[in-house]
Structures are given as C-alpha cells and as structure tokens.
Amino acid sequence: MKVLKRTLIELMAGGFLGFLIWSLVGQRLTSWWFTSPGGSFNCQVDVLNGLSDFVAMQLYSAIAGALVLAIALALVRRALAKRRSARAAAAAPVQHGVS
C-alpha cells in the first residue's frame, strides 16, 4: 500500500510540475505554431492575447487548486485526529479513588 501511495503522490507532483512548466513556456511555443510565416494575413496579436489570458488562468487555477486541496486535506486530517483522540479517551477505563 505504501508503494501505491508513494507512486500516486509522485504522479500528482509530476503532473503539477508539468502543468506549471507548460503554463510558463507554452504561450511562446503555441504562439510560434500559430504565427503566419508569410505575413499576408496576420492575427498574431489576437492569438497572443488569447494565449496569454488562457495560460495565465491555467497557472492561477493550478496554484489555487493546490492551495485549496492542501488546506482541505489539513482540515480533514485535523478533524480525524480529534475524532480518534475522543474515541481513545472514551474507550479508556476510568479509575475512581484507587489507592
């Protein structure tokens, strides 16, 4: 089970890093693919503006998703730890005035 968990964490981290890297360099590469080589009809400015907005939103979404997930998991772990400690306290035998 530890191997599966570690592998999933590594896959998620790699996916996030790949998404982040593509978000940073993808605009230049994609705009290069869509620019007109001849220059007869060029909508390069519109394409660059659209790509810029799209890539920026990809990056912001990735950061926000990572933060929301991290906070949510921390809150869930905290709630589960409180529940576990409450169950352990309730299960422990109570000793009254034993000398």
JOPEFEN-V924486 format. One record per residue. N is the residue number from 1. RES is the residue in one small letter. SS is DSSP state (2 for helix, 1 for strand, 0 for the rest). PHI is phi in degrees with one decimal (* if undefined). OMEGA is omega as a letter, one per 30 degrees, with the letter a starting at -180 (999 if undefined). Layout:
BEGIN
((N/RES/SS/PHI/OMEGA) (N/RES/SS/PHI/OMEGA))
END
This chain:
BEGIN
((1/m/0/*/l) (2/k/2/-64.2/a) (3/v/2/-66.5/l) (4/l/2/-63.1/l) (5/k/2/-62.3/a) (6/r/2/-63.4/l) (7/t/2/-63.8/l) (8/l/2/-63.9/l) (9/i/2/-64.3/l) (10/e/2/-65.3/l) (11/l/2/-64.3/l) (12/m/2/-65.8/l) (13/a/2/-64.6/l) (14/g/2/-64.6/l) (15/g/2/-62.8/l) (16/f/2/-65.3/l) (17/l/2/-64.5/l) (18/g/2/-62.2/l) (19/f/2/-63.9/a) (20/l/2/-65.7/a) (21/i/2/-63.7/l) (22/w/2/-64.7/l) (23/s/2/-63.3/a) (24/l/2/-82.6/a) (25/v/2/-108.0/a) (26/g/2/-64.7/a) (27/q/2/-62.6/a) (28/r/2/-64.1/a) (29/l/2/-66.9/a) (30/t/2/-68.0/l) (31/s/2/-66.9/l) (32/w/2/-64.4/l) (33/w/2/-66.6/a) (34/f/2/-99.1/l) (35/t/0/-77.8/a) (36/s/0/-79.2/l) (37/p/0/-73.3/a) (38/g/0/-85.0/a) (39/g/0/85.0/a) (40/s/0/-70.7/l) (41/f/0/-131.0/a) (42/n/0/-132.6/l) (43/c/0/-113.8/a) (44/q/2/-60.0/a) (45/v/2/-63.1/l) (46/d/2/-64.5/l) (47/v/2/-64.4/a) (48/l/2/-64.2/l) (49/n/2/-65.2/l) (50/g/2/-64.1/l) (51/l/2/-65.1/l) (52/s/2/-61.8/l) (53/d/2/-64.8/a) (54/f/2/-63.4/a) (55/v/2/-68.6/l) (56/a/2/-62.0/l) (57/m/2/-67.8/l) (58/q/2/-60.6/a) (59/l/2/-65.0/l) (60/y/2/-63.5/l) (61/s/2/-66.1/l) (62/a/2/-64.6/l) (63/i/2/-66.6/l) (64/a/2/-63.9/l) (65/g/2/-62.4/l) (66/a/2/-64.5/l) (67/l/2/-67.0/a) (68/v/2/-62.5/l) (69/l/2/-63.8/a) (70/a/2/-62.8/l) (71/i/2/-66.7/l) (72/a/2/-62.2/l) (73/l/2/-66.1/l) (74/a/2/-63.8/l) (75/l/2/-66.4/l) (76/v/2/-65.6/l) (77/r/2/-61.9/l) (78/r/2/-64.5/l) (79/a/2/-63.9/l) (80/l/2/-66.7/l) (81/a/2/-66.0/l) (82/k/2/-63.7/l) (83/r/2/-63.4/l) (84/r/2/-63.0/a) (85/s/2/-69.3/l) (86/a/2/-67.8/l) (87/r/2/-66.0/l) (88/a/2/-65.8/l) (89/a/2/-68.1/a) (90/a/2/-72.7/a) (91/a/2/-82.5/a) (92/a/0/-72.2/l) (93/p/0/-69.0/a) (94/v/0/-96.0/l) (95/q/0/-108.7/a) (96/h/0/-110.2/l) (97/g/0/51.0/l) (98/v/0/-79.7/l) (99/s/0/-110.0/999))
END
